[in-house]
Amino acid sequence: QSVLTQPPSMSAAPGQRVTISCSGSSFNVGKNFVSWYQQLSGTAPKLLIYDNHKRPSGIPDRFSGSKSGTSATLGITGLQTGDEADYYCGTWDNSLNVVVFGGGTKLTVL
Amino acid sequence: QVQLQESGPGLVKPSQTLSLTCTISGGSITTDLYYWNWIRQPPGKGLEWIGYILYTGTTNYNPSLKSRVSISVDTTKNQFSLNLASVTSADTAVYYCARFYGVDIAFDSWGQGTLVTASS
């Protein structure tokens, strides 16, 4: 069981918007920056969002991040079939002294 | 642009030690404030952080693996390595090396990953 809680799966149609939640506690999400990763099938994770809401160079603005209290959210607009992937949130946990990840959300673009 | 590449045996017998190396190209492992990590992903499951090392040799390990894990650095070869002792089938996973900068836990560069199977 992961320290950070994400919905196991979500689905949406091309062109629609989806939000993926990441719920933690005051020891992790509530205290530290959250990052988000996209993992396409058979590949390594790729950084999508850092510092809760910032996008690395090359990441389209269809991807956005936010945080409120002990929850963080990844938003994806204008869904494309190429966005089908597993999405993970991650941060540091001050109590466990480890990097923690969510269990991952499998996004299906119908 | 920095690139990371894992290397090592793809098969390890139970009770033996898993050893992997991550080679960095396009950048220096001695760049200040970069943390060099190992992360693993069992087949069909999520990500688990194993630990990190700085070029100075400072390490931090996941407490759940701490008794079996050792991460070392070789600055002359621009590499860092993972040793995981007394492996069992539960250690079968894709192992990634990755880096983050400063106190911001955001892994901006990853290796392609290498599958290690613990089996006799």
Interface residues (C-beta under 8 A of the other chain):
Chain A: S2 N32 F33 S35 Y37 T43 A44 P45 K46 L47 Y50 D51 P56 Y88 G90 T91 W92 L96 N97 V98 V99 V100 F101 G102 G103 G104
Chain B: N37 I39 G46 L47 E48 W49 N60 N62 P63 S64 Y96 D104 I105 A106 F107 D108 W110 G111 Q112 G113
